[in-house]
Each structure stands twice: as C-alpha cells, then as structure tokens.
C-alpha cells in the first residue's frame, strides 16, 4: 500500500474518493450501519459513533453539543504502512450530510499547528483515537437520519445516526 497522501481540501478528498484513489480501505460504522467507502484490504477504518444522538435544544443559549467519535485504523497487510498528512488538522476531518447528501454540519476546531505528521502501522497493528464532533443543534430534525463522514489519517469512512430532538 505504501504511503497515502493527503488531499489538499475536502473537495479534493471527495474527488479522490470518487476516483478510487483514496487508498485501499474499508469503513465500518459501529454506531449505525456498516458502510464501505473504498475497496477492502490494506488499512481498515472503524468509526464508532452513537446510533441515536439526543439533542436538547434548551436552553436556547446552548447551541452546540459535543459527541465523541472513536476511530480505529487496522493494518491488514503483512508489511508496514505509513500514513502521512500535511498537518494534524488535515489528518482528522469530518462533516455530516442528510439523506439527500446535503451538507448539514462541518464545524471542526483545530489548533494552528502546521507541521507534517505521519503514523506507521506494523502488520496487524491497530491505532485508535477519540475525537470530538461538535453539532449545531438547530441544524437537525427529530427522527431524521444523518451520515457522519470522516477522514482519519486520510482513510475515509462513514456511519449513520438518527437525531432525537428534545425541546
């Protein structure tokens, strides 16, 4: 598999995925459904996120809610795999779409550290990290289904969840 290069922007990343050059990976969504976003083999990405997210809109002044997402990369090859990104912010990105594919949320907070990062996984090795996904509550409808799209160390994955809105 070698080195997986980071896409310069979200648009470039989506274009790369569409062309099938995002690397050899498969994504498993443990919270909702299992969705594969690239061919299996090489490095797999597991995405763990709640299958149902309860969003309490009270008090009105509290517009954001943070949920935890856990990402697990596993090297399924019998050789080392090195993942690289231009900086830590681009190695971990996310956005949320509705069932029609329309963007709902993508608020990523990131420190201003712009040094290249890399991670090498030995054969059979897994690496997990938990990240915060901040949701803007008013953007979600009660009972609606959404898809969390992630790029973790440039490996794309996704999982679905249902919003439960409490007034």
C-alpha positions as CSV (number, residue, x, y, z in Angstrom):
1,X,0.0,0.0,0.0
2,X,2.9,2.4,0.7
3,X,2.1,6.0,1.5
4,X,-1.3,7.6,1.3
5,X,-1.1,11.2,0.5
6,X,-3.5,13.8,2.0
7,X,-6.0,15.7,-0.2
8,X,-5.5,19.4,-0.1
9,X,-9.1,20.2,0.6
10,X,-12.4,18.5,1.3
11,X,-13.4,18.8,-2.3
12,X,-10.2,17.2,-3.5
13,X,-10.7,14.5,-0.9
14,X,-14.2,13.7,-2.2
15,X,-13.0,13.8,-5.8
16,X,-10.1,11.4,-4.9
17,X,-12.6,9.0,-3.2
18,X,-14.9,9.1,-6.2
19,X,-12.0,8.2,-8.4
20,X,-11.0,5.4,-6.1
21,X,-7.5,6.7,-5.4
22,X,-8.0,7.4,-1.7
23,X,-6.1,4.2,-0.9
24,X,-7.2,0.7,-0.2
25,X,-9.5,0.9,2.8
26,X,-12.9,-0.1,4.1
27,X,-15.0,1.7,6.6
28,X,-17.2,0.2,9.3
29,X,-19.8,2.2,11.2
30,X,-20.3,0.7,14.5
31,X,-22.9,3.2,15.6
32,X,-25.3,3.0,12.7
33,X,-24.8,0.8,9.6
34,X,-21.7,-0.6,8.1
35,X,-20.8,1.4,5.0
36,X,-17.9,0.7,2.8
37,X,-16.4,3.8,1.1
38,X,-13.4,2.2,-0.6
39,X,-12.2,-1.3,-1.6
40,X,-11.4,-3.6,1.3
41,X,-7.8,-4.6,2.2
42,X,-4.7,-2.7,3.3
43,X,-5.9,-0.4,6.1
44,X,-9.4,-0.6,7.5
45,X,-11.1,2.3,9.4
46,X,-13.7,1.6,12.0
47,X,-15.9,4.5,13.0
48,X,-17.8,4.3,16.4
49,X,-20.5,6.9,16.9
50,X,-23.8,6.8,18.7
51,X,-26.6,5.3,16.6
52,X,-29.0,7.8,18.1
53,X,-28.0,11.3,19.2
54,X,-30.3,13.2,21.6
55,X,-30.2,16.9,21.0
56,X,-31.7,19.0,23.8
57,X,-32.4,22.5,22.4
58,X,-32.9,24.0,25.9
59,X,-31.5,26.4,27.0
60,X,-31.6,28.3,23.7
61,X,-28.2,29.9,24.5
62,X,-26.5,26.5,24.4
63,X,-26.5,25.9,20.6
64,X,-23.7,23.3,20.4
65,X,-23.4,19.8,21.6
66,X,-20.3,17.6,21.5
67,X,-20.4,13.9,20.8
68,X,-17.4,11.5,20.9
69,X,-16.4,9.5,17.8
70,X,-13.8,6.8,18.1
71,X,-11.7,5.9,15.0
72,X,-9.7,2.7,14.7
73,X,-7.3,2.0,11.9
74,X,-6.0,-1.5,11.4
75,X,-3.2,-2.6,9.1
76,X,-4.4,-5.8,7.4
77,X,-1.3,-6.1,5.2
78,X,1.8,-8.1,6.1
79,X,4.1,-5.1,5.8
80,X,4.4,-1.7,7.4
81,X,2.1,1.0,6.2
82,X,2.9,4.7,6.7
83,X,0.1,7.3,6.6
84,X,1.1,10.9,6.1
85,X,-0.7,14.3,6.2
86,X,0.5,17.9,5.8
87,X,-0.6,18.7,9.4
88,X,-2.7,17.3,12.2
89,X,-5.8,19.3,11.2
90,X,-6.0,17.7,7.7
91,X,-5.3,14.2,9.1
92,X,-8.6,14.2,11.0
93,X,-11.6,15.9,9.4
94,X,-15.4,15.3,9.4
95,X,-18.7,16.5,8.0
96,X,-22.3,15.5,8.3
97,X,-24.9,15.1,5.5
98,X,-28.6,14.4,5.4
99,X,-30.2,11.5,3.5
100,X,-30.2,13.7,0.3
101,X,-26.5,14.2,0.5
102,X,-26.8,17.9,1.5
103,X,-24.1,19.2,3.9
104,X,-25.6,19.8,7.4
105,X,-22.6,20.4,9.7
106,X,-18.8,20.5,9.4
107,X,-17.5,22.6,12.3
108,X,-14.0,21.4,13.0
109,X,-11.9,23.1,15.7
110,X,-8.2,22.7,15.2
111,X,-5.1,24.2,16.7
112,X,-2.9,26.2,14.4
113,X,-0.1,23.7,14.2
114,X,1.1,23.2,10.6
115,X,3.8,20.6,10.8
116,X,3.7,17.4,8.7
117,X,2.5,14.3,10.6
118,X,2.9,10.6,9.9
119,X,2.0,7.3,11.6
120,X,3.4,3.9,10.7
121,X,1.3,0.8,11.4
122,X,3.1,-2.5,11.7
123,X,1.4,-5.6,10.2
124,X,-1.8,-6.4,12.2
125,X,-1.4,-3.3,14.4
126,X,-4.4,-1.1,15.2
127,X,-4.4,2.5,16.3
128,X,-7.5,4.2,17.9
129,X,-8.2,7.8,18.8
130,X,-11.3,9.5,20.2
131,X,-12.2,12.9,18.7
132,X,-15.0,15.4,19.4
133,X,-17.7,16.1,16.9
134,X,-19.5,19.3,17.7
135,X,-23.1,19.5,16.4
136,X,-25.1,22.7,16.0
137,X,-28.4,21.6,17.4
138,X,-30.8,23.7,15.3
139,X,-29.5,22.0,12.1
140,X,-31.0,18.6,13.0
141,X,-34.6,17.4,12.7
142,X,-36.2,15.0,15.1
143,X,-36.2,11.4,13.7
144,X,-34.1,12.3,10.7
145,X,-31.2,10.2,9.6
146,X,-27.7,11.6,9.0
147,X,-24.3,10.4,7.9
148,X,-21.1,11.3,9.6
149,X,-18.3,11.3,7.0
150,X,-14.7,11.2,8.4
151,X,-11.2,11.2,7.1
152,X,-8.8,9.8,9.7
153,X,-5.2,9.7,8.7
154,X,-6.5,10.2,5.1
155,X,-8.6,7.0,5.2
156,X,-12.2,7.8,4.5
157,X,-15.1,6.3,6.5
158,X,-18.7,6.9,7.4
159,X,-21.5,5.9,9.7
160,X,-25.2,6.8,10.1
161,X,-27.1,8.1,13.1
162,X,-30.6,9.3,13.9
163,X,-31.3,12.6,15.6
164,X,-33.7,12.8,18.6
165,X,-34.6,16.4,19.2
166,X,-35.9,17.4,22.7
167,X,-37.5,20.8,23.0
